[in-house]
Structure formats: C-alpha cells, structure tokens
C-alpha cells in the first residue's frame, strides 16, 4: 500500500539523492518539469534543488510547492514500478489524493500536475494569507482552550496525541503562544493558506468550476487491475470523482488514520510512504503500532537504500 501526503511535507532538497542517482525518478521528474516550464514558465526542480538554498529555507510558494509535492510522489511511484513494486491500495491525504489518483492511473500525470498548480494559482489570487499549526497534544484541547476554538479550526486529527490547526496568521500565533505556555509543542507548517477550514469557502465555486474542466476516470473507466484509492477526507474507497469531491479534498478535515479502516486487510498490509518527509508513516508509528510502515524520502538522504531494501524483499 502507498501513502501520499500533501502540503506541509515539502522542503528544499527533498529526494535529491533520487534525482541525482535514480534514472527513472529523474526521467519522470524532468518530464513533469518540462510540462511546468511549457505552461507556467518556471522550473520546479530548479527551486527544489537550488544549490544556494538548504532544508532550513522556506519552501512555501504554493504553486511551486504543489507542483513539487505532486512531482516527487508520482516520480517515486514510477521509480518503484521500475523495480517491480506496485500498490494494491493507495491512501491519499489532502493534496496527496490527487497524486494517488495519478499513480493509480486514473488521471494522466500531466493533467494532475496542471490541476494542482492551477488550483494553487487560484487560491493565491483569491484568498488572504493563512497557515497551519501541527500540535503534539490531545485534540480535545481545541474545545477545552477558548483561545484555540475562537481563533482556529481543526484541519486534521491524526491520533490522540497529534492534530493540526488551521487559521489566519494572528490567530495561529495566539494559539501557538497559549500552547507554549502549557508546555505543548506546536510547529508551524510551511503553508500559506488555511486549508481544510472555512477560510476556503469563498472560492468554492471557482474550485469546482476548475475541477469540472478535468476528467478523472474512477474506477470503471480504468483497467480492471487498477489499484484502489482511499480518501483521507471521506475515510472511504473512492468509487467516483466529481468536482464536489475535489472541493471536499481541500475543505473537509483530514481523517488519515481513520481512513486506514477502509483498507482491506489493513493490519497485514505493508505501508510504503511516498510523502516527501515520510510524515504519514511517522504518524502511523504512533497511531497504528505494530503495522509495517516503510519511509523512503527523509532529510537524511537514504532513499536509494530504502528502495533497494524494498526491491530485495522485506521480511514479514
């Protein structure tokens, strides 16, 4: 099973060892990057692998980061396929849901890339600045602390000790200060919009109109052998994909760990994380202890070793 995450997982230099040394990953990245250059006039790979920048530098340009996350996840799927590794099920979380549809073969990668970038350009033009805050604490804190529920919304509940808040910058700053006073760690994500919150409601019509211009074949229009895609917003197997579904992927709260309940044989599966920071497999180590999870892309740059271990066959 593949796990694909979204905004907040990106960083400068992500998957650089794969881009340098894995021919299939680089070929696929360059193919998608050429589509970016042709349509938008900028290079996602030039931004990702700029030698003058490092992991500590901000990577929060929304169109660029949307493109980069999609490209990395799809290209990693291609690199794994070249090694004979293919998923039966894909779980997509937020932006990762679009990547999952492309890896599963339900949408052409260039079309998926164009959608996530066009969507980012729309949000940049129409929405005020916002943000997201990852909290290492009990999600019930949101209701217990007035300053949290007055100024933020819950964007994601990952497990009993981790949730994500969404809101405008000042509200998030107040929430972060209140949590710090109580000794609770809260980390801002590299995101400039309040995803999965009511802040997006102003662009609902524009997002659904944009989604109407794309075709997603699910699953009747795909090959019978196409893998199952599970949504982290509905916590269910996708059997159709409409413009309203595209909207819900951005707007509704994320239920990543709950979505695993929709996976057939979930406790016996192997979970391979395609997310740039392997954040979903990290969540599972707490939320689903004992499940077999395999990160690939990390800031430590051992991606080639991880793929080699997978292709060699991992022990049960």
C-alpha positions as CSV (number, residue, x, y, z in Angstrom):
1,X,0.0,0.0,0.0
2,X,1.2,3.5,-0.8
3,X,0.7,6.6,1.4
4,X,0.7,10.0,-0.3
5,X,0.6,13.2,1.8
6,X,0.2,16.9,0.9
7,X,1.1,20.4,1.9
8,X,3.5,20.8,4.9
9,X,5.6,17.8,3.9
10,X,7.8,19.7,1.4
11,X,11.4,21.0,1.9
12,X,14.2,22.2,-0.2
13,X,16.3,19.3,-1.5
14,X,13.7,16.6,-0.9
15,X,14.6,13.4,-2.7
16,X,17.8,14.9,-4.1
17,X,19.6,11.6,-3.9
18,X,16.9,10.0,-6.1
19,X,17.1,12.9,-8.6
20,X,20.8,12.5,-8.8
21,X,21.2,8.7,-8.9
22,X,17.9,7.0,-9.9
23,X,17.3,7.3,-13.6
24,X,13.6,6.5,-13.6
25,X,12.9,9.1,-10.9
26,X,14.9,11.7,-12.7
27,X,13.4,10.9,-16.1
28,X,9.8,11.2,-14.7
29,X,10.7,14.4,-12.7
30,X,12.2,16.0,-15.8
31,X,9.2,15.0,-17.9
32,X,6.8,16.7,-15.5
33,X,9.1,19.7,-15.0
34,X,9.1,20.2,-18.8
35,X,5.3,20.5,-18.6
36,X,5.7,23.2,-15.9
37,X,8.2,25.1,-18.0
38,X,5.9,24.9,-21.0
39,X,2.8,26.0,-19.2
40,X,4.0,28.3,-16.4
41,X,7.5,29.4,-17.5
42,X,9.2,28.2,-14.3
43,X,11.1,25.1,-13.1
44,X,10.0,23.2,-10.0
45,X,13.3,21.3,-9.9
46,X,15.3,24.4,-10.1
47,X,13.5,25.7,-7.0
48,X,13.8,22.3,-5.2
49,X,17.5,21.7,-5.9
50,X,18.8,25.3,-5.8
51,X,22.4,24.9,-4.5
52,X,22.2,28.2,-2.8
53,X,19.3,27.1,-0.5
54,X,19.0,24.4,2.2
55,X,16.5,22.5,4.2
56,X,16.1,25.3,6.7
57,X,14.9,27.8,3.9
58,X,11.2,28.3,3.4
59,X,9.5,26.4,0.6
60,X,6.1,27.9,0.9
61,X,5.4,29.3,-2.6
62,X,2.1,27.5,-3.2
63,X,2.1,26.8,-6.9
64,X,5.8,25.7,-6.8
65,X,5.3,23.5,-3.7
66,X,2.1,21.9,-5.0
67,X,4.0,21.1,-8.2
68,X,7.0,19.7,-6.3
69,X,5.0,17.5,-4.0
70,X,2.9,16.1,-6.8
71,X,6.0,15.5,-9.0
72,X,8.0,13.8,-6.2
73,X,5.2,11.5,-5.2
74,X,4.4,10.5,-8.8
75,X,8.0,10.1,-9.8
76,X,8.7,7.9,-6.7
77,X,5.8,5.7,-7.7
78,X,7.4,5.4,-11.2
79,X,10.8,4.6,-9.7
80,X,9.2,1.8,-7.5
81,X,7.3,0.5,-10.5
82,X,10.6,0.2,-12.4
83,X,11.8,-2.1,-9.5
84,X,8.6,-4.2,-9.8
85,X,6.9,-2.7,-6.8
86,X,3.3,-1.7,-7.3
87,X,0.4,-1.0,-4.9
88,X,-2.9,-2.7,-4.5
89,X,-4.2,0.3,-2.5
90,X,-3.3,3.9,-2.3
91,X,-4.3,6.3,0.6
92,X,-4.2,9.9,-0.4
93,X,-4.2,12.7,2.2
94,X,-5.2,16.2,1.1
95,X,-3.1,17.1,-1.9
96,X,-1.8,13.6,-1.9
97,X,-5.2,12.4,-3.0
98,X,-4.5,13.9,-6.4
99,X,-1.1,12.2,-6.6
100,X,-2.8,8.9,-5.6
101,X,-5.2,9.2,-8.5
102,X,-2.3,9.8,-10.9
103,X,-0.2,6.9,-9.5
104,X,-3.2,4.6,-9.7
105,X,-3.7,5.5,-13.4
106,X,-7.0,7.4,-13.0
107,X,-5.6,10.6,-14.4
108,X,-2.7,11.4,-16.7
109,X,0.2,12.8,-14.6
110,X,0.5,16.0,-16.7
111,X,-3.2,16.7,-16.2
112,X,-3.0,16.1,-12.4
113,X,0.0,18.4,-12.2
114,X,-1.8,21.1,-14.2
115,X,-4.8,20.8,-11.9
116,X,-2.8,21.2,-8.6
117,X,-0.9,24.1,-10.0
118,X,-3.9,25.9,-11.5
119,X,-5.7,25.3,-8.2
120,X,-2.8,26.8,-6.3
121,X,-2.7,29.9,-8.6
122,X,-6.5,30.3,-8.0
123,X,-6.1,30.2,-4.2
124,X,-3.1,32.6,-4.3
125,X,-5.2,35.1,-6.2
126,X,-8.4,34.8,-4.2
127,X,-7.6,34.0,-0.6
128,X,-5.9,36.0,2.2
129,X,-2.8,34.6,3.9
130,X,-3.3,31.8,6.4
131,X,-1.5,28.9,7.8
132,X,-1.5,25.6,9.7
133,X,0.0,24.5,13.0
134,X,0.9,20.9,14.0
135,X,0.2,20.3,17.6
136,X,1.7,17.5,19.7
137,X,-1.2,17.2,22.1
138,X,-4.7,15.8,22.7
139,X,-7.1,17.0,20.0
140,X,-9.6,17.8,22.8
141,X,-7.5,20.8,23.6
142,X,-9.3,22.6,20.8
143,X,-12.5,22.6,22.7
144,X,-11.0,22.9,26.1
145,X,-9.0,26.1,25.4
146,X,-11.2,29.0,24.3
147,X,-8.3,30.7,22.5
148,X,-8.0,27.7,20.2
149,X,-11.6,27.3,19.2
150,X,-12.1,31.1,19.0
151,X,-9.2,31.7,16.6
152,X,-8.6,28.4,14.7
153,X,-10.3,25.3,13.3
154,X,-9.2,21.7,13.4
155,X,-7.8,20.7,10.0
156,X,-6.7,17.2,10.9
157,X,-6.8,14.7,13.8
158,X,-4.0,12.2,13.3
159,X,-4.2,10.4,16.6
160,X,-4.8,11.0,20.3
161,X,-1.5,12.9,20.6
162,X,-1.3,14.9,17.3
163,X,-3.6,17.2,15.5
164,X,-3.4,20.2,13.1
165,X,-5.0,23.6,13.4
166,X,-5.8,26.0,10.5
167,X,-6.5,29.7,10.6
168,X,-5.3,33.2,9.9
169,X,-1.7,34.1,11.0
170,X,-2.6,36.2,14.1
171,X,-5.0,33.5,15.4
172,X,-2.4,30.8,14.9
173,X,0.2,32.9,16.6
174,X,-2.1,33.3,19.6
175,X,-2.9,29.6,19.6
176,X,0.8,28.7,19.5
177,X,1.6,31.1,22.4
178,X,-1.2,29.6,24.5
179,X,0.0,26.1,23.8
180,X,3.6,27.0,24.6
181,X,2.6,28.4,28.0
182,X,1.2,25.0,28.8
183,X,4.3,23.2,27.6
184,X,2.7,21.8,24.5
185,X,4.8,21.8,21.3
186,X,3.2,23.4,18.3
187,X,5.1,23.6,15.0
188,X,4.1,25.9,12.1
189,X,3.8,24.1,8.7
190,X,5.3,25.6,5.6
191,X,1.8,26.5,4.3
192,X,0.4,30.0,3.4
193,X,-3.3,29.2,3.3
194,X,-5.7,27.9,5.9
195,X,-6.5,24.6,4.2
196,X,-9.3,22.4,5.5
197,X,-11.1,25.3,7.1
198,X,-13.9,27.8,6.4
199,X,-11.4,30.2,5.0
200,X,-11.7,28.4,1.7
201,X,-15.4,28.8,1.4
202,X,-15.1,32.0,-0.6
203,X,-13.6,30.0,-3.5
204,X,-15.9,27.0,-3.5
205,X,-17.5,27.9,-6.9
206,X,-14.2,28.7,-8.5
207,X,-12.6,25.4,-7.3
208,X,-15.5,23.2,-8.5
209,X,-15.5,25.1,-11.8
210,X,-11.8,24.4,-12.3
211,X,-12.3,20.8,-11.4
212,X,-15.1,20.5,-14.0
213,X,-12.5,21.1,-16.7
214,X,-10.6,17.9,-15.8
215,X,-11.6,14.2,-16.3
216,X,-10.9,11.7,-13.6
217,X,-11.9,8.1,-14.6
218,X,-12.8,6.1,-11.4
219,X,-12.7,3.1,-11.4
220,X,-15.0,1.9,-14.2
221,X,-13.0,3.8,-16.8
222,X,-9.7,2.4,-15.6
223,X,-8.1,-1.0,-16.2
224,X,-9.7,-3.8,-14.1
225,X,-6.3,-4.2,-12.4
226,X,-6.1,-0.6,-11.3
227,X,-5.4,-0.2,-7.6
228,X,-8.0,1.0,-5.1
229,X,-7.7,4.7,-3.9
230,X,-8.8,5.6,-0.4
231,X,-9.6,9.2,0.5
232,X,-8.5,10.7,3.8
233,X,-11.3,13.2,3.8
234,X,-14.2,10.6,3.4
235,X,-12.3,7.7,5.0
236,X,-13.7,5.5,2.3
237,X,-12.7,3.9,-1.1
238,X,-13.2,6.3,-4.0
239,X,-15.8,5.0,-6.4
240,X,-16.3,8.2,-8.3
241,X,-14.6,11.6,-8.5
242,X,-16.6,14.7,-9.1
243,X,-15.9,18.4,-8.9
244,X,-17.5,18.4,-5.5
245,X,-15.1,15.6,-4.4
246,X,-12.2,17.8,-5.5
247,X,-13.6,20.6,-3.3
248,X,-14.1,18.3,-0.3
249,X,-10.4,17.2,-0.6
250,X,-9.4,20.8,0.2
251,X,-12.2,21.8,2.5
252,X,-13.1,18.9,4.8
253,X,-11.0,17.9,7.8
254,X,-8.4,15.1,7.2
255,X,-9.0,11.7,8.8
256,X,-5.9,9.9,7.7
257,X,-5.7,7.2,10.4
258,X,-9.4,6.6,10.3
259,X,-9.2,6.1,6.6
260,X,-7.0,3.1,7.1
261,X,-10.1,1.3,8.4
262,X,-11.3,1.3,4.8
263,X,-8.3,-0.7,3.7
264,X,-8.9,-4.5,3.1
265,X,-6.6,-6.4,5.4
266,X,-5.2,-3.2,6.8
267,X,-3.3,-4.9,9.7
268,X,-1.5,-7.3,7.3
269,X,-0.5,-4.7,4.7
270,X,2.9,-3.1,4.1
271,X,2.6,0.7,4.0
272,X,5.1,2.5,1.8
273,X,5.2,6.2,2.3
274,X,5.7,8.3,-0.9
275,X,5.3,11.6,1.0
276,X,8.4,13.9,0.7
277,X,9.0,13.9,4.5
278,X,7.6,10.4,5.2
279,X,5.3,12.1,7.7
280,X,2.4,9.6,7.2
281,X,4.5,6.6,8.2
282,X,5.7,8.6,11.2
283,X,2.1,9.2,12.3
284,X,1.3,5.5,11.9
285,X,4.1,4.5,14.2
286,X,2.0,6.1,17.0
287,X,-1.5,5.6,15.7
288,X,-1.1,2.1,14.4
289,X,1.7,0.5,16.4
290,X,2.8,-2.9,15.0
291,X,1.8,-2.1,11.4
292,X,4.6,-2.4,8.9
293,X,5.5,1.0,7.6
294,X,8.3,1.9,5.3
295,X,9.5,5.5,4.9
296,X,11.5,6.3,1.7
297,X,12.2,10.0,1.5
298,X,13.8,11.7,4.5
299,X,16.2,14.6,5.2
300,X,18.9,12.0,5.8
301,X,19.1,11.1,2.1
302,X,19.0,7.3,2.3
303,X,16.3,7.0,-0.4
304,X,18.3,4.6,-2.5
305,X,18.9,2.3,0.4
306,X,15.2,2.2,1.2
307,X,14.3,1.4,-2.3
308,X,16.9,-1.3,-2.5
309,X,15.6,-2.9,0.7
310,X,12.1,-2.9,-0.7
311,X,13.1,-4.4,-4.1
312,X,15.1,-7.0,-2.4
313,X,12.0,-8.1,-0.4
314,X,11.5,-7.1,3.2
315,X,10.9,-9.7,5.9
316,X,7.4,-10.1,7.3
